[in-house]
């Protein structure tokens, strides 16, 4: 982006005596000024939907700013704190057997319990995943293999 700097001081020509050749405003001086102004204007960003190039900068807003001000990357990074949920937040429920860092909903936990539970009702012994459980009267015995 270039800035315009006037190269001809037209006002100073007014103070010159009549007949002084420097008092005359030449067409080339005017043309040079207009060309310099046009170059400076063409290199500026439009105020309406500017198409910026390079790495434009902007001041970083203070924390919790909630306006239409441009947000710098520094502002966005400062706002990435863990959210404090209120009310009853919801999330998608993972399929049974999911083993990732995805958030587990209470529905997912119930699915996992149901999918992996077994009962000893009416049985004297059951084995699941190397764990033997036996029921005798009111006593439940759990053994690992």
Buried (B, 14 or more C-beta within 10 A) or exposed (E): EEEBEEEBEEEEBEEEEEEEEEEEEEEEBEEEBEEBEEEBEEEEEEEEEEEEEEEEEEEBBEEEEEEEEEBBEEBEEBEEEEEEEEEEEEEEBBEEEEEEEEEBBEEBEEBBEEEEEEEEEEEEEEEEEEEEBBBEEEEEEEEEE
